Each structure stands twice: as structure tokens, then as C-alpha cells.
Amino acid sequence: MRLALDTNRYTDLARGLEPTLGLVATADAVFLPFVVVGELRAGFAVGQHTTDNERMLRRFLQKPGTDVLFADEQTTFHYASLFALLRRQGTPIPTNDLWIAALVRQHGLVLHARDKHFDHLSEIPRV
């Protein structure tokens, strides 16, 4: 499985919590969307363990089979399509999560997230 982690699930991983530990250990590849990395670093910047958290994130990203996903022109088409779908449904989600969903869809990944609003996107596979 090719797995994308939402911010809250990376936090679970950093804390050593299941099921995230098991999923990451068995995944073929693990991705952090650029938005997740930004959210994490924003949290680090206002937290008390900035250096330790940044060191842990860098170590994680250096592991083989782990990478950051960045948006490109194709991502914007997925973003627009998902935005329109959610608007028709009357179920908007936060902008950052819409970018995450667009990247997951574009790259054919499975999303690991706790946020219930992703339930409005049935075409985004989740664990």
C-alpha cells in the first residue's frame, strides 16, 4: 500500500501510537503532502520542543520509501474537481485538507487521517 499521512496521523506516529505504527511499517511507501509538512512545522514553531520535533521529522523523511508530495499543475485539476464536488454536495472541507485530498487522488494513494470531513470524499480511499 502507498500511504499518505494527514497531520494528525503523523503526530500519532511520532507518539508511537497504533494503528499508525503498523500501517507505516507495512506500507510500500509513505508520503507527507507538503501541506502536512507545513502544518507540522507551524506547530513546531509555536511549541516547546521545536528542535526535537524538527529532528524527528527530518529523520522520518530521510527513511527509504518516504517522501514529501508537492503540488503541480495536475494537482490543481484534482483540487478543482474535488472542490466542485464538495460544493455541489454542500459539504466543504478546510482548504489544506482539500489540497491533501487532491494529492492523494492524483497519486493513487490511500489516506490515513482522523478527520471526519474526509468522509465526504468517498472516492478517496482511507485506512
N, C-alpha and C positions, 0 to 999 in steps of 0.2 A: 504494500500500500504506500502511496505517495501522500504524505500528510502535511497539512498546513495547520499551524497553531495560531489561535487567537491569543490576545494579550493575557487574558485570564488563565488560559491553559499553559502558557509559558511560565506564568507565576506558579501554577501548580507543580510544574516540572522542577522549577528552582527550589521548591519546598519539599520535593521528594514524594509527591502525592500520586496515588493511583487514581484513576486508570491511566493517567498521562504517562507515567514512567513506563508502563508496559507497552503502551502504544508506540511511544518513541523508540523503545528498544527493539521492537519488531518491525518498524516501518522500513521500507526500502529507501526512502528519502524523506527528509523533514525540511519544511520551508517556513520561514517567517516572512510574511508580507512586510514591505517597507513601512507600512502604517503601524504595524505591531512594534517594529523596532523603534519607531518614533515615539509611540505611546510609552514604551518601556523606558526609554531614555528621558522622557519628560517626567515620569515618576521617579526615576533615579535622581534627577536634578533637584527635586524638592524633598527627597528623602534623607535619611540619616546614614545610609550605607552606600552612597553613590559609587565610591571606588570599588568596593566588593561586588556590588551588583553589576557594574560595568565589566569587571574582570570575568565574572561568571558568564555573562552574555558573550563576550569575545571568545572565551573557551568553547562555549557551545557552538558558536558559528564557525569555529575552525575544525570541528569534527567532520570527518569524511561523510558525505551524504547529507550534509546540512548546508542550506544556502538562504540568502535573502532574495525575495522576489520583488522586482521593481516594475512599475507600470511602464507601458509603452503605448504606441498608437492603438494596437489591437485591444489593449485593456480598456481604452476609452469607449470602444464599441460595446464591450460586455457591460461596462458601467452604465452606459446609456440605456441598454436593453433592460437591465435589471431595475434601473430607476423607473422606467416607464411601466414595467410590470407592477412594481410596488405601488406606484401612484394609481394605476387602474384598480388595484385591489384595495386601495385606501389604507395601506399598511407600510408607511415609510419607516426606514430604519436610519440610525445615525450614519452620517456621511463616511466616517472612517470604516465602518463595517460594510458599507456598500463597496468601497474600494477593495476590501478583503475578499468579499464575495466575488467581485469581478475577476480578481486574480485567481481565485480557486477555480472558477468556471473556465477561464482562459486556459489554464494549465492542466485541467482534468484531475484536480486534487480532491482529497477528502478533508473536510474541515473539522477540526476538533475545537469546539467553543462551548461555553456555557450559556451564552446569551440566547434567550428565547426568541428574540426577534428574527433570528436566522430561520426559525420555523416557517416564516412567511415565504421563504425561498425553497420550495420543495425540490427544485432542480439542483440544489447544492447538496451533494452527499455529505453526511456528517456522521461522526462517531463520538 
